[in-house]
Amino acid sequence: MEKDTDFYIEKAEALLDEQGQKSGWYKQIVAIVDNINGNNRLYPKQVYQDELEELKKQEFPYAGEHPHPTPYKGADGKIYFTISIPHSTVKFRDAYIDEQNNV
């Protein structure tokens, strides 16, 4: 039986508090825009940025899921995701695209 494997772009980096101790929060690159990713997908920078701005309007923290949930198109034509409670979850406090197109 083949074991499922996950991949990541960059290992999560622990953020430190004022005393130099791990704060419980991490920083990690979760996507690269304008580049074919490990799922053989391309996320154009402007499309990703527009969606990121919409997400920010909903306020942080924002929950996410790992591995990435399966997308599907709803009857209204919008893209939705199949959520699976057993997966690991993450809580985003902020997200942005840097100068190297890393999210």
Salt bridges, closest charged atoms under 4 A:
ASP6 OD2 - HIS66 NE2 3.28
GLU54 OE2 - LYS57 NZ 3.05
GLU65 OE2 - HIS87 ND1 2.57
ASP94 OD1 - LYS56 NZ 3.86
